Amino acid sequence: MTAARYRCTACGNLTRFDVTESSTTRSYHHYSVAGELLVEDVEVLASEIADVRCRWCGTGSNVIAVGPDNSNASDDSTPLDDAGPENGTGSPADSPPAE
């Protein structure tokens, strides 16, 4: 399974996104004699992206999925729904470069 690439059309961000995802997995749990758990062979049975937000500007309504070469042609881009208010979780280290 390949993860989608995203681009924020509001600020141009291509690298920092908060992605909310739900998934169903099957895995092999191996417990040692001491009771320590080692999880192996994780298989993703189903996965759904619920929300994607830009870490720089906090918007979800302007984030689009782009192709592997970061193209943003209208026929290759899929707009994502905005599921709520801006979260404002960006930090100064995640800020876009000054122009």
C-alpha positions as CSV (number, residue, x, y, z in Angstrom):
1,M,0.0,0.0,0.0
2,T,1.5,3.4,-1.0
3,A,0.8,6.5,1.1
4,A,-0.7,9.4,-0.8
5,R,1.2,12.7,-1.3
6,Y,-0.5,15.9,-0.4
7,R,-0.2,19.6,-1.3
8,C,-1.8,22.6,0.4
9,T,-3.1,25.0,-2.3
10,A,-3.3,27.8,0.3
11,C,0.4,27.9,1.3
12,G,2.1,25.5,-1.1
13,N,3.2,23.0,1.7
14,L,4.3,19.6,0.3
15,T,5.9,18.1,3.5
16,R,3.9,18.6,6.7
17,F,0.4,17.3,7.2
18,D,-1.7,16.0,10.1
19,V,-3.4,12.8,8.8
20,T,-6.2,11.2,10.8
21,E,-6.5,7.6,9.7
22,S,-8.5,4.6,10.8
23,S,-7.3,1.1,10.0
24,T,-8.1,-2.5,10.8
25,T,-5.1,-4.8,11.1
26,R,-4.3,-8.5,11.8
27,S,-1.0,-9.2,13.5
28,Y,0.9,-12.0,15.2
29,H,1.4,-11.3,18.9
30,H,4.4,-13.2,20.4
31,Y,4.8,-13.0,24.2
32,S,8.1,-14.0,25.8
33,V,8.2,-16.2,28.8
34,A,8.8,-13.0,30.8
35,G,5.5,-11.6,29.4
36,E,7.0,-9.0,27.0
37,L,5.1,-8.5,23.8
38,L,6.6,-8.5,20.3
39,V,4.1,-7.7,17.5
40,E,5.1,-9.2,14.2
41,D,3.6,-9.7,10.7
42,V,1.2,-6.8,10.8
43,E,-1.3,-7.0,7.9
44,V,-3.5,-4.0,7.0
45,L,-7.0,-5.3,6.2
46,A,-8.7,-1.9,5.7
47,S,-7.7,1.7,5.9
48,E,-9.5,5.0,5.6
49,I,-8.2,8.5,5.7
50,A,-10.7,10.6,7.7
51,D,-9.0,14.0,7.6
52,V,-5.8,15.7,6.3
53,R,-4.8,19.2,7.5
54,C,-1.9,21.4,6.6
55,R,0.6,21.7,9.5
56,W,1.7,25.1,8.3
57,C,-1.6,27.0,7.9
58,G,-4.0,24.6,9.6
59,T,-6.5,24.3,6.7
60,G,-8.1,21.1,5.6
61,S,-10.2,22.5,2.8
62,N,-7.2,23.5,0.6
63,V,-5.3,20.2,0.9
64,I,-5.3,18.0,-2.3
65,A,-3.9,14.6,-3.1
66,V,-1.2,14.8,-5.8
67,G,0.5,12.2,-8.0
68,P,3.9,10.7,-7.1
69,D,5.7,13.3,-9.1
70,N,3.9,16.1,-7.1
71,S,2.0,17.1,-10.2
72,N,-1.2,19.2,-9.5
73,A,-3.0,18.8,-12.8
74,S,-6.7,19.1,-12.2
75,D,-7.4,15.6,-13.5
76,D,-4.7,14.1,-11.1
77,S,-5.7,16.0,-8.0
78,T,-8.3,15.0,-5.5
79,P,-9.6,17.7,-3.1
80,L,-10.1,16.5,0.5
81,D,-13.0,17.6,2.7
82,D,-12.5,20.1,5.5
83,A,-13.9,18.3,8.6
84,G,-13.6,21.1,11.1
85,P,-12.0,24.3,12.3
86,E,-8.4,25.2,11.8
87,N,-6.3,23.5,14.4
88,G,-3.3,25.9,14.6
89,T,-0.9,23.1,15.6
90,G,2.0,24.4,13.5
91,S,5.2,25.3,15.3
92,P,7.8,28.0,14.2
93,A,10.0,25.1,12.9
94,D,7.2,24.0,10.6
95,S,6.6,27.5,9.2
96,P,6.9,28.1,5.5
97,P,10.1,30.0,4.5
98,A,9.8,33.8,4.4
99,E,9.7,35.5,1.0
